[in-house]
Amino acid sequence: MAGSTSQPILDELVPELALVREASLEPLEVEPLVPQLHGLSGLGVVCHRTKTGTDLGIAASICQVVREATERLSDDPDHPGPPSQLSHVAQAQMLFRVHYATKKLTAAEARTKTREASGVGDRQYRARHEGRLLRLVVQGILDLDREDDLHQWGRALEVGAEVPQSVALYWLTLFRDHYFRMETSAYALQTDLMTAHGQLRNDMPSWRLYLATAVYWNVEFSYLRHRFFRDHGPLWFAPTDEGCTKLNDAVERIEYHDPFPDEFMARLRRLYGAAADPDHDDFTQRLKHARLHKFTLDKAETWLRRCTCKDDGHAELCEVGLVIRNCDTFGETVETEFEHIQNWYRTPRFAAAPGIKDHILNFRTPGRERADAEGAPS
């Protein structure tokens, strides 16, 4: 079981942790060592934080876990150590460069500084003392892993153990028909805004084309949000409370900081929704027919030009930057929330109804979204 604190796993992790320390807790330096880090990379707390299965992704997660575990170490009040000597916890934090005294030092300099603070000779430090500090950090990692294990079990109970099938299918409808569609529009809006902003900054004439498509995705996002509220009410229903809050806040900020006031966006939504199957070209023609095309793009241009931020970084209160950041937040939250529940949609319990079995078993399976084009749900 992940999180076991038995003696063998602790002893196995110490030499692996020594390699990570020598690599300065830097993912790019740890990456070539991943094949040697079977114990650390197999811990549940590392696996759950690894978003991509590449060696670099695993290395980044290992470094994050080691750093967090070291920072969380606390002194034992019953064994404070000699008054003239730093505690073992402080020494361990110095060794891993999370202590203020060694944060700006190299790995080699941090080891020297730690040895000096330990009060023991160089030979004794290398032979035994540093190993004790490494074991202390390993124990912190195992404690963190155990907490993560309990959290995962608690999350499983929270989001699927006894949930009625009707609730499960309602969740599936929300993600399929609303959240994922809004995510697609949000990421498209983000991409076109970033491109338009970059090309405008570099005086490339094609920036207007990207701004026009950004306006389309902006209106589609607003339309999908409005449709969601109309059909389900302004209730963000997701596996976690923090997910609900993030979804709500991200949408509110995108709509509050975009180029158009609410009353004008309502007109744009009506033009978008008038088409049975809206697309960019149809929307542009409807704008022109309503004599709003130039006015709409002019408002978007004025809004975009107010951003004077350099490169891809944006000031905290820049409206363009706020829209771009919250598009990212919305998309990441949708993906994270669905990860909590996606596997239990593939269990027999939730695939029992014949009418939904194929849809559930194929849902978001790579390469199988159109496994049966004729029988696929509309």
N, C-alpha and C positions, 0 to 999 in steps of 0.2 A: 504494500500500500504506500502511495506517495505520502511523504511526511513522517515515515517511521524514524524514530530516533535511536535505533539499535546501534551498538558499537561498530559492527562491520561497515555499515553505510557511512558512518561518520569518518572512520579511518580511510575509506575509499575516496571520500571527497576532499580530504586534506591536500593530497598531492595535486589534484586537479585545480583546487583553489589557488595553490602556490603558482601554477602556470598562469592563471588569470591575473594574479597580482603582478607577476613579472611583466605581463603584457600591458600593465598600466591601466587596467579596466577600460581599455579603448576597444570598441567593437571591431575596428579594422585590424587591430593587432591580435585580437582574440580569434578572429575568423579562421585563420589557418590552423588553429589549435583545436577547433571543434571536434574533429574525429577522435581526439584524445580525451574529450570531456564527456564520456558516456554517462557518468553519474549525474553531473550538473544538468546536462541537456535533457535528461530523462525525468527530472523532477517536475511534478505537476505544475508548480508555480511558474516554472520556466515555460513549459509547453503552453499553458493558458495565455501567456503574454506574447507568444510568438505568432505573429500574424502571417508571416510567409515562411515557408519551409527551407529557405536558403541558409547556408552556413552563416552568412552575415546577419540574417534575421535572428537566428538562434544565439549568435554571439552577442547581439544587442540586448536580448532578453536576459542572458546570463549576467552581463555587466549591470543591467538595471537591478536585478534581484540581489546580486552581491552588494551593490552600493546601498540599496535600501536596507538590507539586513544589517549591514555594518553601522549605518546611521541610527538604527533602532536599538542597538545594544545599550544597556543601561548598567550602571554600577550596582554591585551588591552591597547594600549598607552594612551587612554583617561581616564583610571582608574588604574593607576600604583600602588596604595596603598601607605601607609606611607613609607617614606624612610628607617625607621628602621625595617621594616617588609617585609618578603618575600611575593611575590604576591600570589594570590590564585592559579594561574596555577602552580607555583613552589611548593606550598604546596600539591596540588593534585598529582603532580609527585613524591613528597617525600612519600606521603601516599601509592602510588602504587609501590614504590621502583624502579622507572625508573630514579630518580634523583641521581646524583653522591653521594649525602650525605647519601642516604639510600639503595643503591644497594646491599650492603653486609649485611644488617640487616635483622632480622626476621620480620614477619608482625607486631608482637606486638611491637618490638623495633622501627619500622618505624612509627607506630602510635604515640608513645611517642615522638619521634623526631619531628614529624609534629606538635603535640600539642605545644611543646616548641617553634617551629618556628612561630606558629600562633600568639603568644602573648596574647592568651585568657586563662582563667582558665579552669581547667579540666572539671568542671561541664558544663560550657558553651560550651566547645568544643564538648563534647559527646552529649549534648542536641540539638545543632543546627549547629555548625560550620562544623563538619565532614559531615553532611548531605549536606551542600552547596558544599563541595568539591566533594562528590559523584555525585551530580547533574551536576556539571561541566564536569566530565568525561563522564557521560551518554550523555550529549549533544554532546561531541566529538564523541562518538560511533554512535549516530544518524546521525551526519554529515558524518561520514565514510560510514554508511549504505546508505545514500542518494547518495553519489558519486558512490558507487557500483551499485546502482539501475540504475543510468544514464548510467554507463559503460555497464551494461548488455543490456539495450535498444539499445545503440549505437552499441554494438557488434552484436545484432540481425539484425539491419539494414545493418551492414557492411557485414555480411557473409550469408545472406539468403533472405532478404526481396524481392529483385527484381532480383535475379540472374537467368539467363536463365537456362532452363532445361538442355541444352547441357553442360553448365559449371558445373552444379551440378553432372551430370553423369560422366563428366571427373574427377571431384574430387573423386567420388566414385571409379572409376577405379584406380586412383593413390593410394588411401589407400588400396583397396582390393588386387590389384595385385603387389604392390611395397612396400609401407610404412609398412604395417602390416607384410609382409613376411620378410622384412629386420629387423623389430623389433624382430621377433621370433628368427632369426639367431643371432642378437646382444645379446639378453638375454641368449641364449644358450652358446654363446662364453664367455660371462661374467661369467656364472655359472661354466663352465668347467675350465676356467682360474683360478678362485678363488679356486676351489677344488684342481687343480694341484699344485698351489702355496702353499696352506696350507699343502698338503700331502708331498710335497718336503721338506718343512720346518721341518716337523715332521718325515722325513725319512721313509715314507710309500711307499713301492715299487709300489703301484697301481697308483702313480702320473703320470707315463708315459701314462697310458691308457686315463686318463683325458686330458692330453696334446694332445694326438692324436686326440681326438674328438674336442678339441678346435681348432686345425688346420683345421679340416673339416669345422666347423662353420665359421671360419675366411675366408676360401676360398669361402664358399657359400655367405657370406655377401658381399665380394668383387665382386663376380659374379653377384649378384642381383643389386648391385650399378651400375656395368658396363652395365647391361642390361637396367636399368632405364635410364642411360645417352644415351644409343644407341637409345632407343625408344622415349624418350621425351626430350632429351637434358639436359644439367646440370642446369635445372631450377626447384628449389624446390617450388612447388605450394601448399600453405597451407593457412588456414583462416587468419592468422595473419603474419605480417612482421617479428616479433620476432621469430615466429615459423619457418619460412623459414630459417632465419639466424642460428637458433640452429640446425636444421636438417643438413644444409650444413656443419657447423663447426664440428659437432660431427662426421659425416662420414669422413671428411677430416682428422681429428685427429686420428680416429681409423686406417685408412689405412696408415697414415704417420708413426704411432708409432708401428704398428704390426711387427712381426719378419721378414717379407720378403720385399725386394726391388721391385719396380714396375715391372721390366722386368721379375723377377722370378715369381711374383704373376700372371703375364699374362699367363705363362705356366701352372700354377696350375689351373687358370680359364678355360683354354682350356680342360684340363683333366676332370674337373668337368662337363663342359658343353657338353662333348662328349656323355654322357649318356642321354637317353631319359627321364629317371626318376632317377636322381642321389640320392644315399644314401651313408652312411659312408663306408659300405663294398665295394661297387663298386668303390668308389673313392680310397680306400686303394689298391685294386687290380690294378687299373690303375697306381697308383704311383709305385707300385712294377714292373709292366710290363715296365714302362718307366725308371726303375732303379733310381728313385728319392725318394723312400720311406725313406731310412735311411738318406739321405742328408737333406730332408725336416724336419724330426723330430729332427735331430741334430741341425739345425739352430734354430728351435723353442726352443730346450732345452737350447742352449747357450743364447738366448734372455731371457728366463725365469730365468735362474740362475743369470743374471745380477741384478735381483731384490733382494736386501738384506733387504727389509723392514720387520719389525716385525709385528706380529699379522695381522689384516686386514687393518691397516692403511698404506698408501703409501706416499712416499715423493712426493712433488709437481711435480718434473721432472722425476719421475720413469716411464719408458715407459709402464710397465705392469699396473701400477696404472692408467696411462692416458687412456689406452685402456678400462680398466674396468669402469672408471668413465664416459667415453664418450659413452659406450654402454648403461649405465643407462640414460644419458642425451637424447640419441636418442629415446629410448623406451618411456620415460616419455613424451617427446615432441610429439611423434606420438599420444599417448593417449590423451594428453591435447588438441591438435589441433582438433582431431576428435570429442571430447566432444562439441566443439563449434557448430558443424553442424549436429551431428548424429540424433537429433530429427526431423529436418525438412526433412530428407529422408523418414520419416514415414507418411508424410502428403499426402493427395490425389493428390496434385499438382505434386509431384515428383514420385508418384506411378501410374501415369495415363497410361503409356504404358504397355499393357498386357504382353509383353515379359520380362519386368523387375519388374513387380509388386510384385511377390512372393519373388524375391531376395531382393528387398528393404525392404519390410515389415518384413522379417525374419532376416535382416542383423544384426549380432552381438546381437541378442536377446538371453538371456541365455536359454540354453536347446533346442533351436530351429534351430541351425545352420544346422542340418540335418533333418529338419522336414519332408521333402519328398526326400528320398535318390535317387529315380529314376528320379525325375524331377529337382534335384539340379543342378545348373550350374557348369560346370567343371572349 
